[in-house]
Amino acid sequence: MKTLALLGLSLTLGGCESLFMLGCMGRTALQIEPGQLPAAIVGQPYQVRLTVPGSHTPLSGFYLDPATRLPEGIELRQLANSDFAELSGTAHTPGVYPVLIYTASYGTQCAGQSAERSYQLQVVAP
């Protein structure tokens, strides 16, 4: 009887695991929004909110690829435990700045996901 109970439990848990796997495969990919950044104007405050709509678990953070850099005076900030980040500050130098930002979500029954987006942040003279 004990063996039969263990066999039944194993089959039940195995089926449950299969259902989780199907659910994990059906998730949509994470995507950082907005798709493009508005231009910044030298000497004027700049603020853009970055979000990841549809994330089912908390995000581990938003990160700037170290191979890219933001214009002087602009920073990427995320409040602890928030589901968004902001590019904000006041740019000092005109130019076009290629920027790569990435994020990841924590996993639960499914492995966490990651997303990245390349931007061209244009800073223009007033």
Kinemage of the C-alpha trace (Angstrom):
@kinemage 1
@onewidth
@group {chain A} dominant
@subgroup {mainchain}
@vectorlist {calphas} color= white
{ca met a 1} P 0.000 0.000 0.000
{ca lys a 2} L 2.857 2.349 0.889
{ca thr a 3} L 4.514 1.713 -2.484
{ca leu a 4} L 1.265 2.396 -4.303
{ca ala a 5} L 0.813 5.683 -2.410
{ca leu a 6} L 4.371 6.782 -3.271
{ca leu a 7} L 3.849 5.878 -6.925
{ca gly a 8} L 0.594 7.873 -7.013
{ca leu a 9} L 2.284 10.869 -5.373
{ca ser a 10} L 5.170 10.738 -7.862
{ca leu a 11} L 2.805 10.672 -10.827
{ca thr a 12} L 0.761 13.539 -9.382
{ca leu a 13} L 3.806 15.714 -8.760
{ca gly a 14} L 5.233 14.860 -12.160
{ca gly a 15} L 2.006 15.988 -13.817
{ca cys a 16} L 2.001 19.191 -11.785
{ca glu a 17} L 5.567 19.892 -12.887
{ca ser a 18} L 4.551 19.361 -16.511
{ca leu a 19} L 1.745 21.902 -16.140
{ca phe a 20} L 4.201 24.441 -14.721
{ca met a 21} L 6.543 23.861 -17.669
{ca leu a 22} L 3.724 24.506 -20.141
{ca gly a 23} L 2.886 27.716 -18.297
{ca cys a 24} L 6.528 28.789 -18.351
{ca met a 25} L 6.837 28.224 -22.083
{ca gly a 26} L 3.719 30.302 -22.737
{ca arg a 27} L 5.054 33.486 -21.102
{ca thr a 28} L 5.643 36.506 -23.276
{ca ala a 29} L 9.170 37.857 -23.485
{ca leu a 30} L 10.091 40.817 -21.305
{ca gln a 31} L 10.451 44.112 -23.124
{ca ile a 32} L 11.738 47.459 -21.867
{ca glu a 33} L 9.534 50.422 -22.760
{ca pro a 34} L 9.513 53.006 -24.278
{ca gly a 35} L 10.849 51.828 -27.621
{ca gln a 36} L 12.658 55.135 -28.249
{ca leu a 37} L 13.898 57.887 -25.973
{ca pro a 38} L 12.842 61.493 -26.479
{ca ala a 39} L 15.677 63.932 -27.143
{ca ala a 40} L 17.252 65.753 -24.212
{ca ile a 41} L 17.973 69.487 -24.412
{ca val a 42} L 21.247 70.842 -23.008
{ca gly a 43} L 20.656 72.681 -19.732
{ca gln a 44} L 17.040 71.548 -19.305
{ca pro a 45} L 15.762 68.869 -16.901
{ca tyr a 46} L 15.251 65.470 -18.530
{ca gln a 47} L 13.161 62.608 -17.171
{ca val a 48} L 11.985 59.397 -18.845
{ca arg a 49} L 10.414 56.418 -17.085
{ca leu a 50} L 11.512 52.936 -18.191
{ca thr a 51} L 9.065 50.105 -17.544
{ca val a 52} L 8.670 46.403 -18.270
{ca pro a 53} L 4.951 45.784 -18.821
{ca gly a 54} L 3.715 42.258 -18.202
{ca ser a 55} L 6.465 41.075 -15.865
{ca his a 56} L 4.939 38.426 -13.594
{ca thr a 57} L 7.665 38.585 -10.948
{ca pro a 58} L 9.700 41.441 -9.449
{ca leu a 59} L 12.617 42.848 -11.406
{ca ser a 60} L 16.153 42.496 -10.080
{ca gly a 61} L 16.991 45.987 -11.335
{ca phe a 62} L 17.745 48.083 -14.392
{ca tyr a 63} L 21.372 48.256 -15.475
{ca leu a 64} L 23.449 50.243 -17.919
{ca asp a 65} L 25.842 48.189 -20.018
{ca pro a 66} L 29.325 49.312 -18.915
{ca ala a 67} L 30.429 49.446 -22.563
{ca thr a 68} L 27.981 52.321 -23.134
{ca arg a 69} L 27.647 55.598 -21.275
{ca leu a 70} L 24.985 58.149 -20.577
{ca pro a 71} L 25.578 61.837 -21.296
{ca glu a 72} L 27.216 63.731 -18.444
{ca gly a 73} L 24.487 64.878 -16.049
{ca ile a 74} L 22.008 62.075 -16.890
{ca glu a 75} L 21.678 59.074 -14.556
{ca leu a 76} L 19.795 55.781 -14.531
{ca arg a 77} L 17.953 55.459 -11.203
{ca gln a 78} L 15.687 52.821 -9.733
{ca leu a 79} L 14.027 52.995 -6.342
{ca ala a 80} L 14.393 49.833 -4.286
{ca asn a 81} L 11.589 47.323 -4.930
{ca ser a 82} L 10.073 49.381 -7.748
{ca asp a 83} L 9.105 48.001 -11.141
{ca phe a 84} L 10.429 50.957 -13.118
{ca ala a 85} L 13.558 53.072 -13.519
{ca glu a 86} L 14.147 56.634 -14.638
{ca leu a 87} L 16.680 58.322 -16.821
{ca ser a 88} L 16.905 61.770 -15.315
{ca gly a 89} L 19.116 64.784 -14.847
{ca thr a 90} L 20.354 67.696 -16.943
{ca ala a 91} L 22.575 67.001 -19.953
{ca his a 92} L 25.560 69.293 -20.522
{ca thr a 93} L 26.959 68.282 -23.917
{ca pro a 94} L 25.141 67.855 -27.248
{ca gly a 95} L 25.632 64.613 -29.144
{ca val a 96} L 24.196 61.182 -29.833
{ca tyr a 97} L 24.838 58.624 -27.113
{ca pro a 98} L 24.312 54.912 -27.817
{ca val a 99} L 22.971 53.343 -24.621
{ca leu a 100} L 22.202 49.704 -23.776
{ca ile a 101} L 19.937 49.105 -20.782
{ca tyr a 102} L 19.032 45.679 -19.471
{ca thr a 103} L 16.931 44.135 -16.730
{ca ala a 104} L 15.947 40.724 -15.409
{ca ser a 105} L 13.058 39.277 -13.446
{ca tyr a 106} L 13.329 36.879 -10.553
{ca gly a 107} L 12.181 33.323 -11.086
{ca thr a 108} L 9.588 31.373 -9.128
{ca gln a 109} L 8.407 28.009 -10.465
{ca cys a 110} L 9.698 29.280 -13.819
{ca ala a 111} L 13.189 30.610 -14.438
{ca gly a 112} L 13.565 34.392 -14.468
{ca gln a 113} L 13.640 36.279 -17.742
{ca ser a 114} L 15.833 39.069 -19.057
{ca ala a 115} L 15.424 41.929 -21.501
{ca glu a 116} L 17.630 44.552 -23.050
{ca arg a 117} L 17.041 47.540 -25.268
{ca ser a 118} L 19.462 49.660 -27.267
{ca tyr a 119} L 18.737 53.358 -27.437
{ca gln a 120} L 20.206 56.352 -29.225
{ca leu a 121} L 19.863 59.201 -26.735
{ca gln a 122} L 20.140 62.457 -28.643
{ca val a 123} L 21.130 65.592 -26.724
{ca val a 124} L 20.484 68.807 -28.655
{ca ala a 125} L 21.480 72.428 -28.094
{ca pro a 126} L 18.688 74.749 -26.905
